C-alpha cells in the first residue's frame, strides 16, 4: 500500500521509477516499516472496504523531532491511499481519525512532514488548514521535506 502510494507521488515529483521500485528502495521501505511496526509508540490503522480489502492506512503517534513534545503534539507519520482510490474520501476519513486520536490524547497540535515536490499532498493539506512552520530537512531530488502544523480542537474527540 505505502509503496504504491509513495511511487505515485514521487514519480509525479520527478523521481525515476527505478529509484522508486528497485531492490535498494524496497529494502529501505521494508526496513522503515519494520522499525515503525516494532515500536509501541506509533499506531497504524487500516481503512477497509466492506469486503475487507485494505484501501488506505494511517500511521500516527508521538513526534519524531526532539523539540516537539508528545504531551502536546501528535504526528501524522503517513496517510497512504493507492492512486485508484484517490478522490473517494478515504484520505479524508483517515485524516479525521488522526484528529480524533490526537484530541483524545490531549494534544494541542498535529504535525506532519511532506515532500515539497508532492503537489497533491500540498493541496490536500492546505484544504485541511495545515500550515508550514519553517522547519525542513533534506529530501530527494533537492526538494526538502517541510514540517506543517495543525491546531487540534479538543472537542474533536467527543462522539458526534
C-alpha positions in Angstrom: 0.0 0.0 0.0 2.6 2.5 1.1 4.9 1.5 -1.8 2.3 2.1 -4.4 1.3 5.4 -2.9 4.8 6.7 -2.5 5.8 5.6 -6.0 2.8 7.6 -7.4 3.6 10.9 -5.7 7.4 10.6 -6.0 7.1 9.8 -9.8 4.9 12.9 -10.2 7.7 14.9 -8.5 10.3 13.6 -10.9 11.9 10.6 -9.2 12.5 7.8 -11.7 10.6 4.5 -11.4 13.9 2.6 -11.0 14.8 4.7 -8.0 11.4 4.1 -6.5 10.9 0.4 -7.2 14.5 -1.1 -7.4 15.8 -3.5 -4.8 17.5 -0.8 -2.7 14.3 1.3 -2.5 12.3 -1.8 -1.5 14.9 -2.7 1.2 14.8 0.8 2.6 10.9 0.8 2.8 10.9 -2.7 4.4 13.4 -1.6 7.0 11.5 1.6 7.7 8.2 -0.2 8.1 9.8 -2.9 10.3 11.1 -0.2 12.6 7.8 1.6 12.7 5.8 -1.5 13.4 8.2 -2.7 16.1 7.7 0.5 18.2 4.9 0.7 20.7 4.5 4.4 20.2 3.4 4.5 16.5 -0.1 3.1 15.7 -1.2 2.1 12.3 -4.9 2.0 11.3 -6.2 0.4 8.0 -9.2 1.6 6.1 -11.1 -1.3 4.5 -13.8 -1.8 2.0 -16.8 -3.8 3.1 -15.3 -6.9 1.6 -12.2 -6.5 3.8 -9.9 -5.1 1.1 -7.4 -2.6 2.6 -7.8 0.7 0.8 -5.7 3.0 2.9 -3.6 3.3 6.0 -2.8 5.9 8.7 0.3 5.8 10.9 0.4 8.3 13.8 2.0 8.8 17.2 4.5 10.9 19.1 6.6 13.3 17.0 10.0 12.2 15.7 11.7 15.6 16.5 13.0 16.1 20.0 11.9 19.8 20.1 8.2 18.7 19.9 6.7 17.1 23.0 4.4 14.0 22.9 2.2 15.6 25.6 1.2 18.4 23.3 2.0 17.2 19.7 0.7 14.2 17.7 2.5 13.4 14.5 0.7 12.2 11.3 3.5 9.9 10.1 1.7 8.9 6.9 -1.6 8.5 5.2 -1.4 6.2 2.2 -4.2 5.7 -0.3 -3.5 3.9 -3.6 -4.0 6.1 -6.7 -7.0 4.1 -7.9 -8.8 5.2 -4.7 -7.9 8.9 -4.8 -10.9 11.2 -4.6 -13.1 8.7 -2.8 -12.9 10.2 0.6 -10.5 7.6 2.1 -7.8 10.0 2.9 -10.3 12.4 4.4 -11.7 9.7 6.7 -8.2 8.7 7.8 -7.3 12.3 8.4 -10.5 12.7 10.6 -9.4 9.6 12.5 -6.0 11.3 13.1 -7.7 14.4 14.5 -9.9 12.4 16.8 -7.0 10.4 18.1 -4.8 13.5 18.6 -7.7 15.2 20.5 -8.3 12.1 22.6 -4.6 12.1 23.6 -5.0 15.7 24.8 -2.6 17.1 22.1 -3.0 20.8 21.1 -1.3 20.5 17.8 -0.8 18.0 14.9 2.5 17.9 13.0 3.4 16.2 9.7 6.2 16.3 7.2 5.8 16.2 3.5 8.0 16.3 0.5 7.8 19.7 -1.1 7.5 18.3 -4.6 4.3 16.4 -3.8 1.8 18.9 -5.2 -1.1 16.7 -4.5 -0.3 16.5 -0.7 0.2 20.3 -0.6 -3.3 20.8 -2.0 -4.9 18.3 0.4 -3.1 19.6 3.4 -3.9 23.3 2.6 -7.6 22.4 2.3 -7.4 20.9 5.8 -5.6 24.1 7.1 -2.2 22.6 7.8 0.4 25.4 7.7 4.2 25.2 7.3 6.2 26.2 10.4 9.5 26.9 8.6 11.3 23.6 9.7 12.7 21.5 6.9 15.1 18.7 6.2 16.8 17.5 3.0 14.7 15.3 0.7 15.1 13.5 -2.7 16.0 15.5 -5.8 16.9 18.6 -3.9 13.3 19.0 -2.7 13.1 19.3 1.1 10.7 17.7 3.5 8.7 20.5 5.1 7.0 20.4 8.5 3.4 21.5 8.9 1.3 22.1 11.9 -2.4 22.0 12.6 -4.2 23.2 15.7 -6.3 20.3 17.3 -9.8 21.1 18.5 -10.1 19.3 21.9 -13.8 18.7 21.2 -12.9 16.5 18.2 -12.6 13.5 20.5 -16.2 13.7 21.6 -18.8 11.4 20.0 -21.0 13.0 17.4 
